[in-house]
Amino acid sequence: MFSNLFNSYSKAYKKRYNRTGKLFEERFKKKKVDDEFYLIELISYIHANPQAHGFLDDFRAYPYSSYLSLISDKATDLKRDEVFSWFGGKVFFETYHEDKHQRLKFAKDYNFK
């Protein structure tokens, strides 16, 4: 499904901007998630990416992430209770992400990569 999406997008983009060649450098890779701890880390990694790449100072304010929808009380199709259960509840979900934010802030402040 993603292959079709990205192929269609790249064809339209190249046509519009009169470009040739590869639009994306490398293929997307997939990795099987078969460990709950890895899943927890993966969720927080995805949420933290905007801060890790310098888009903003606190990934928890990024409007294009599921993080805000998860912690919100607004209706959503996301499976909040299931996600929170992997972290041990909503409080632990938020604490885990707060810790991630602090680690990224520390790394930035002290130029760690």
C-alpha positions as CSV (number, residue, x, y, z in Angstrom):
1,M,0.0,0.0,0.0
2,F,2.8,2.4,0.9
3,S,4.7,1.5,-2.2
4,N,1.7,2.6,-4.4
5,L,1.3,5.8,-2.4
6,F,5.0,6.8,-2.7
7,N,5.2,5.7,-6.4
8,S,2.2,7.8,-7.2
9,Y,3.5,10.8,-5.2
10,S,6.9,10.7,-6.8
11,K,5.5,10.4,-10.3
12,A,3.2,13.4,-9.7
13,Y,6.0,15.4,-8.1
14,K,8.5,14.7,-10.9
15,K,5.9,15.6,-13.5
16,R,5.0,18.9,-11.8
17,Y,8.6,20.0,-11.3
18,N,10.0,18.5,-14.5
19,R,12.4,16.2,-12.6
20,T,13.9,12.9,-13.5
21,G,15.6,10.2,-11.5
22,K,15.0,9.0,-7.9
23,L,13.0,11.2,-5.6
24,F,13.6,9.1,-2.5
25,E,17.2,8.0,-1.8
26,E,16.6,4.6,-0.4
27,R,13.9,2.1,0.0
28,F,11.9,2.0,3.2
29,K,12.8,-0.9,5.4
30,K,10.5,-2.9,7.6
31,K,11.4,-4.6,10.9
32,K,9.2,-7.0,12.7
33,V,8.1,-5.8,16.1
34,D,7.9,-8.9,18.3
35,D,8.9,-7.6,21.7
36,E,6.7,-5.3,23.8
37,F,9.6,-3.3,25.1
38,Y,10.8,-2.6,21.6
39,L,7.2,-1.5,20.7
40,I,7.2,0.9,23.6
41,E,10.6,2.3,22.5
42,L,9.4,2.6,18.9
43,I,6.3,4.5,19.9
44,S,8.3,7.0,21.9
45,Y,11.0,7.2,19.2
46,I,8.5,8.1,16.6
47,H,6.9,10.7,18.9
48,A,10.3,12.2,19.7
49,N,11.6,12.4,16.1
50,P,10.5,16.1,15.5
51,Q,12.5,17.2,18.5
52,A,15.5,14.9,17.8
53,H,15.7,16.4,14.3
54,G,15.4,20.0,15.5
55,F,12.0,20.9,14.2
56,L,11.0,22.2,17.7
57,D,12.2,22.2,21.3
58,D,9.5,19.9,22.7
59,F,8.1,17.0,20.6
60,R,5.0,17.0,22.8
61,A,3.8,20.1,21.1
62,Y,4.2,18.7,17.6
63,P,0.7,18.9,16.0
64,Y,1.3,16.2,13.4
65,S,1.9,13.3,15.8
66,S,-0.5,10.9,17.5
67,Y,0.9,12.0,20.9
68,L,-1.5,14.9,21.4
69,S,-4.4,12.8,20.2
70,L,-3.5,10.0,22.6
71,I,-3.3,12.3,25.7
72,S,-6.4,14.3,24.7
73,D,-9.9,13.6,25.9
74,K,-11.3,14.2,22.4
75,A,-12.8,11.4,20.4
76,T,-10.3,9.5,18.2
77,D,-10.0,6.2,16.3
78,L,-6.7,5.6,18.1
79,K,-6.7,2.7,20.5
80,R,-5.7,4.8,23.5
81,D,-6.4,2.2,26.2
82,E,-4.3,-0.4,24.3
83,V,-1.4,2.0,23.8
84,F,-1.5,3.1,27.5
85,S,-1.6,-0.5,28.6
86,W,1.8,-1.1,27.0
87,F,3.2,1.7,29.1
88,G,1.4,0.7,32.3
89,G,-1.3,3.4,32.0
90,K,-1.7,7.0,30.9
91,V,0.4,8.5,33.7
92,F,3.3,6.2,32.8
93,F,2.9,6.9,29.1
94,E,3.3,10.7,29.8
95,T,6.1,10.1,32.3
96,Y,8.0,7.9,29.7
97,H,7.6,10.7,27.1
98,E,8.7,13.4,29.6
99,D,11.9,11.4,30.3
100,K,12.5,11.1,26.6
101,H,12.0,14.9,26.2
102,Q,14.5,15.5,29.1
103,R,17.1,13.1,27.5
104,L,16.8,14.9,24.1
105,K,17.0,18.3,25.8
106,F,20.1,17.2,27.7
107,A,21.7,15.8,24.6
108,K,21.1,19.1,22.7
109,D,22.3,21.3,25.5
110,Y,25.6,19.3,25.7
111,N,26.0,18.6,22.0
112,F,25.6,14.8,22.3
113,K,24.5,12.9,19.3
